[in-house]
Amino acid sequence: MSSQLTQYLPVLLLVLVAVGFAAAMLTASFWLGFKGRKNAVKDTAYECGMPAQGEGAARFSVKFYLVAMLFILFDIEVVFLYPWAVVYREMLVENASLIFGSMVSFLGILFVGYVYALKKKAFDWKSST
């Protein structure tokens, strides 16, 4: 049993060296770092010499993320359908039910995503939600 534990000794030593090095660097930067005077002017964001206006990041509508999810959903569909269509005839000879069943289950999952998008009215471009 002790021989098995000695095999992990180099890993433990590496972890200790990594943690020690990280702690040493953080401590050195804290003690050796320049502590200048801080004020409100120096702490403001600098944007090309102009005073900062508005929020830093604009908020996007949930509709944006829903459309992005739909794009990924249907993009992945094409990525999987194309190779399937290329090898369909060769696979029919060997495993006809396997290749057809796998594609039907894949399209079923995509159909569930499509129904979800319809229920969330993701295809209604005139709504503002």
N, C-alpha and C positions, 0 to 999 in steps of 0.2 A: 504494500500500500504506500509506503513512503517513497518508493521509486517512482510511482505515478505522480505523486505531488511534486517531486523534484523536477519533473518535466515542465511544470508550469512556472518554475522559478525564473527563467528568462523573461517570460511574459510579465510577471509581477515586477521584475526589475525595470523593464521598459516602461510600464505604467508609472512606477514611482519616479523615474527619471523625467518622464513627460510632465507629470504634475509638478514636480519640483522646479523644472525649468520654467513652466508657465507662472508659477507663484513667484519665482525669482525675478522674472521680467516685469510682472505687475508691481512688485515691491520696488524695484529699481526705477521704474517710470514714475511711481508716486513720489519717491524721495528725491530723485534727480530732476524731475520735471519743473519747468519754469512756472511759477505761480504769479501771474501778472494780475494787475488790478482789473476787476470786472466791473462794468457798468452797463446800463440799459442800452446805450448806443452800440457798444461793441458786441452785445449779445443778439442784436437784431439780425435778421437774414439780409444778405447783400444780393440785390438783383440788378446787376448792370448799372449801378449808380442811382437807380430810381428807388424811391421809397416803396416798401412792400404794400400791396393792396390786395384785399380779399383773402380767402383761405388758401392754404398751400396746395391742396389737392381738390379738384372739383368732384362732386358726387355724380355718379352715373345712375341712371334709372335701372330698376330691376329688369326692365325689358331688354336692356343691352345684354345682360348676362344670360337671359333666357334665349335670345337670338344666338349668342355665342355657343351655348350648350346645344342648340339645334344644329348649328353648323358642324360642330364636332360629331354629333350623332350621325348625321347623314354623310359626313366625310368619311367616317370610319366604315360606314356601310359600303361605300364605293371601294374602299381599300380592300375589304374582304370579299366583295362580290366579283371583282375583276379576276383575281387568281382562281377563284372557284369556277368561273365561266371558262377560263382557259383550259383547265384540266378536267372539265366535266365529262367529256366523251371517254377519255382514258379511264376515269374512275368509274364510269357506268359499267364497264366490263368487269371490274373487280368487286366493287362494293356499291351497288346501285342504291340500296336502301340507306346505307350509312351516309353517303354524300348528300342524298336528297333530304334525309331527316335532319342532318346537321344544319343545312341551309334553311329548312322550314323553321327550326327552332330559333335560329339567328334572326330570321325575318320576323318571327313572332315577338321576340324581345324588342326589335326596332318598332314594331307596330304598337307595343305598349308605350314606348317613348313618344310616338306620333300621337296617340290618343291623349297622353298627358299634355302635350303641347296644344292640342285642340281644346282641352278643358281649361287650360290656363290662358287661352286666347292669344297665344304667341303669334299666330298668323294674322291677327287683326292689327294691321299697321296704323289704323286711324286712332286707336285708343292711346291714351297718354300714360297708362300705368306701366 
